[in-house]
Amino acid sequence: MPDGESKQDKQATQAQARQVIDVFHEISTLLNADLDRQTLSICISLIENGVNPEALASVVRELKREGDETIKVHESRSQ
């Protein structure tokens, strides 16, 4: 294995990562942030790689707002 990491170590690391995502997803749900596990995982990766959390939150809010507006437009056109 590369870097001396065993298969068990890799599996343990993946299990820990899943647990972290589960905790963040629970927090997201409690805060009504409406972010799925995949989106949370991407956001966490971005922050770990140096993206400003406040800037990321602003972008996520704006994308959500635009998505909601798009849904409303499509719903009004189909009525």
Secondary structure, 3 states (H helix, E strand, C coil): CHHHCCHHHHHHHHHHHHHHHHHHHHHHHHCCCCCCHHHHHHHHHHHHCCCCHHHHHHHHHHHHHHHHHHHHHHHHHCC
